[in-house]
Amino acid sequence: QVQLVESGGGLVQAGDSLRLSCTASGRTFSLYAMGWFRQAPGKEREFLAAISWSGRTTKYADSVKGRFTISRDNAKSTVYLQMNSLKPEDTAVYFCASDEFIGVTESSYDYWGQGTQVTVSS
C-alpha cells in the first residue's frame, strides 16, 4: 500500500521561508514522479510544482515560479518543497502526490498524502 506523509507545515510570518517534506513508502520511490499541490479554503486544489523520477525535469506554476523549489532525495524516498518569501495568500493545505509520469493536473496523480497546513500571517 502506497503511503505519502507530508510534514513541515506551520504558522509563519510573511516573508519567511518554510520547507515541506513528503516521505513515501509502499513502492519504489525512485521510479515515480512527484508533485505538490495546495488547497485554500473555498478554492480548488492548485498545482504548484512537479519533479520527474530522476529529478532532471521540474515544472512550476507561474504563481510560485522563482519562490518555490521542488527537489527530491531518492535515497530517503522524500520530496521537498522549499518555499521562500511566503505571502498570506500562500495559506493553504499543501499536498504531495505521486504518479508514474510527471504532470501538472490533479487527475495526473494516483496517490495523495493527507496534507499539511501552512498559514502565513501578515
C-alpha positions as a printed NumPy array, in Angstrom:
array([[  0.   ,   0.   ,   0.   ],
       [  1.398,   3.353,  -1.049],
       [  1.604,   5.982,   1.661],
       [  2.643,   9.612,   1.327],
       [  3.175,  11.613,   4.504],
       [  3.729,  15.364,   4.428],
       [  5.431,  17.322,   7.171],
       [  6.956,  20.72 ,   7.793],
       [  3.881,  22.907,   7.728],
       [  3.165,  25.515,  10.338],
       [  2.481,  29.146,  11.127],
       [  4.967,  31.664,   9.733],
       [  5.077,  35.377,   9.015],
       [  5.017,  36.987,   5.595],
       [  8.475,  36.936,   4.062],
       [  9.559,  33.82 ,   5.945],
       [ 10.652,  30.527,   4.414],
       [  9.426,  27.016,   5.022],
       [ 10.452,  23.614,   3.72 ],
       [  7.867,  20.904,   3.315],
       [  8.756,  17.235,   3.131],
       [  6.845,  14.278,   1.783],
       [  8.061,  10.795,   2.558],
       [  6.778,   7.858,   0.533],
       [  6.502,   4.176,   1.289],
       [  4.927,   1.17 ,  -0.332],
       [  6.571,   1.305,  -3.754],
       [  9.918,   2.135,  -5.305],
       [ 10.053,   5.892,  -4.844],
       [ 12.77 ,   6.463,  -7.429],
       [ 10.555,   5.171, -10.25 ],
       [  7.801,   7.776,  -9.819],
       [  7.257,  11.438, -10.481],
       [  6.112,  13.593,  -7.57 ],
       [  4.014,  16.711,  -7.379],
       [  2.971,  19.352,  -4.869],
       [ -0.465,  20.923,  -4.773],
       [ -2.307,  23.178,  -2.345],
       [ -5.891,  23.939,  -1.487],
       [ -7.05 ,  27.092,   0.217],
       [-10.448,  27.3  ,   1.938],
       [-13.228,  27.594,  -0.614],
       [-10.877,  27.109,  -3.548],
       [ -9.98 ,  24.259,  -5.852],
       [ -6.79 ,  22.301,  -5.458],
       [ -3.969,  24.107,  -7.255],
       [ -0.867,  22.66 ,  -8.904],
       [  2.406,  24.093,  -7.585],
       [  5.36 ,  22.026,  -8.727],
       [  6.355,  18.617, -10.041],
       [  9.557,  16.661, -10.464],
       [ 10.411,  13.656, -12.606],
       [ 11.647,  10.379, -11.149],
       [ 15.267,  11.334, -11.875],
       [ 14.933,  14.911, -10.717],
       [ 16.134,  16.2  , -14.084],
       [ 12.787,  17.676, -15.069],
       [ 10.794,  20.109, -12.96 ],
       [  7.638,  22.068, -13.646],
       [  6.212,  25.039, -11.747],
       [  3.026,  27.022, -11.653],
       [  3.535,  30.644, -12.624],
       [  2.207,  31.719,  -9.237],
       [  5.177,  30.186,  -7.41 ],
       [  7.944,  30.19 , -10.011],
       [ 11.03 ,  31.827,  -8.55 ],
       [  9.804,  31.484,  -4.949],
       [  9.251,  27.728,  -4.573],
       [ 11.715,  24.961,  -5.405],
       [ 10.939,  21.262,  -5.661],
       [ 13.642,  18.66 ,  -5.113],
       [ 13.91 ,  15.012,  -4.205],
       [ 16.207,  12.598,  -2.418],
       [ 15.548,   9.136,  -3.771],
       [ 17.755,   7.53 ,  -1.131],
       [ 15.406,   8.924,   1.526],
       [ 12.213,   8.413,  -0.522],
       [ 11.436,  12.049,   0.126],
       [ 10.406,  15.007,  -1.984],
       [ 10.765,  18.564,  -0.741],
       [  9.164,  21.898,  -1.423],
       [ 11.277,  24.867,  -0.4  ],
       [  9.063,  27.919,  -0.086],
       [ 10.623,  31.373,   0.175],
       [  9.179,  34.86 ,   0.505],
       [  5.897,  33.473,   1.749],
       [  2.782,  35.584,   1.42 ],
       [ -0.561,  35.453,   3.243],
       [ -2.137,  34.17 ,   0.031],
       [  0.086,  31.088,   0.279],
       [ -2.018,  29.973,   3.234],
       [ -3.466,  26.57 ,   2.361],
       [ -3.25 ,  22.851,   2.973],
       [ -0.321,  21.501,   0.983],
       [ -0.441,  18.026,  -0.546],
       [  2.109,  15.82 ,  -2.223],
       [  1.161,  13.313,  -4.89 ],
       [  2.781,  10.509,  -6.83 ],
       [  2.408,   9.071, -10.294],
       [  4.294,   7.248, -12.999],
       [  4.629,  10.347, -15.161],
       [  5.242,  13.996, -14.319],
       [  2.074,  16.036, -14.639],
       [  0.565,  19.393, -13.791],
       [ -3.055,  18.441, -13.18 ],
       [ -4.738,  16.846, -10.207],
       [ -6.006,  13.998, -12.368],
       [ -2.43 ,  13.115, -13.352],
       [ -1.709,  11.673,  -9.92 ],
       [ -2.947,   8.446,  -8.419],
       [ -1.691,   8.64 ,  -4.835],
       [ -2.022,  11.534,  -2.418],
       [ -0.911,  12.446,   1.059],
       [ -3.2  ,  13.79 ,   3.757],
       [ -1.8  ,  17.293,   3.591],
       [ -0.024,  19.693,   5.894],
       [ -1.328,  23.126,   6.873],
       [  0.688,  26.22 ,   6.043],
       [ -0.505,  29.502,   7.486],
       [  1.207,  32.772,   6.612],
       [  0.349,  35.764,   8.766],
       [  0.699,  39.336,   7.559]])
